[in-house]
Amino acid sequence: MDDKYIIDLCCGGRHFWFDKAQKNTIYCDIRSLAKGSIEVQPNWSCEPDIVQSYTDVNFDDESFNLVIWDLPHKLKHDSGLITTKYGFLGDNWREDCKKGFDESMRILKKRGVLIFKYADLDIKVSEMLSLFDVKPLIGTITKKGVNNTYYFVFMKL
């Protein structure tokens, strides 16, 4: 565990990772889906090191220098590609997202960084950020064209 100082709490298919098997990272997700789960993308998979929810992370306080949290984009379950790849938030999304943020900050070391990636397909960014007790240091503040993806950086100061 000494060489694991990064955690990805919702790794999914590890879409934005350049090295999808980065050796210093623990990849987590609430589910595991083998290659072939998506017919139109037969090589896609969700293969976390640890299956667990971001609302209840099984690590000690201040365990990681970097926490990556790319939570699901959709509110409700459907059979679409986005839901299959990213999952869905569900009816308790407010409580779950608040818990997820609190867990992210709990496992983050002092002066550690949280990268929060979010797509506002169903919930406005302002509404999501209002759930958190800490404001981001930097991030995407406006929507550019049709892109619904936002990145925010928090630091445990």
Secondary structure, DSSP 8 states (H G I E B T S, - for coil): -TT--EEETT-TT-TT-SSTT-TTEEEEES--B-TTSSTTSTT--B--SEE--TTS--S-TT-EEEEEEE--SBSS--SSHHHHHH-B--TTHHHHHHHHHHHHHHHEEEEEEEEEEEE-SSS-HHHHHTT-SS--SEE--S--TT--EEEEEEE--
